[in-house]
């Protein structure tokens, strides 16, 4: 069995890759993996050299959802222990969703339960044609509780109702049509596509990327009223006045690469 449940690699470009590393268990979640992945995400958030974070998985499956041994332990938990456990998983999802760095999920195979939540938390998702998705919690008499805000945000209320209630498996093409996945490619093109997207992200201002992520979350599902107009204008003015905004405009006018692009 893999000793290190999460592998972390940071390449010279500033691209970090987190790999779920329990292939013999189809990268099933347990409390250790939740703790490790949360800690690794926080470390990468604090690392100024890291510009992009990618989430991948070892083996044939992206994630089988909750580990069976973990579920056996849960059966004996008190209400307080269950609440603590659920909050830890919720904290992981929130950390992944709220990181200021752009995130790319690389999905090579089947994804169940909480694994679908991880995918929904990422900014950009690339999936192989061999990937499939399933919100299987109701089959076990459970609900996809802590992943639901991110899932509904990704695929919308109506699609969430169908797949959360039916526990149907759906393929990568359907996931793309629903908005959960952005690109579906042949298995051989999965990593080259993820690399192309990562390189594209590196061309953009790090602070502008972070501000754009915050902007999406700030305006999503809000009415376009005076408060939103004032808020978005203020955000744009702040970014224009920032060092990065001035450097980007100067680089464009001077026909050179901005300072954040490594030659």
ZICORVEN-V492968 format. One line per field, one symbol per residue. phi: phi as a letter, one per 40 degrees, with the letter a starting at -180 (. if undefined). burial: 1 if it has 9 or more other C-alpha atoms within 8 Angstrom, else 0. A space follows every 10 residues. Layout:
BEGIN
phi: ???
burial: ???
END
This chain:
BEGIN
phi: .ccbcbbbbb cccgccbcbc bbccbffcca cccdcccccc cccccccccc bbbbbbacgc bcacgccccc cccdcbccdc cccccccccc ccccccccdc ccbbcbbcac bbfdcccdcc cccbbbbccc cabaccdccb gbbcdccccc ccccbgcccc dcccccfccb ccccdccchc bcbbbcdccc cdcccccccc cccbcdcccc cccccdccbd gcccbccccc cccccccccc ccdccccccc ccccfbcccc ccc
burial: 0000111101 0001111111 1110011111 0011111101 1101100001 1111111101 1111111001 1000001000 0100110111 1111111011 1111111111 1111111111 1111111111 1111111100 0001011101 1101110011 0011001001 1100110111 1101111001 0011000100 1101110111 1011100000 0000000110 0100100011 0001111100 1100000101 100
END
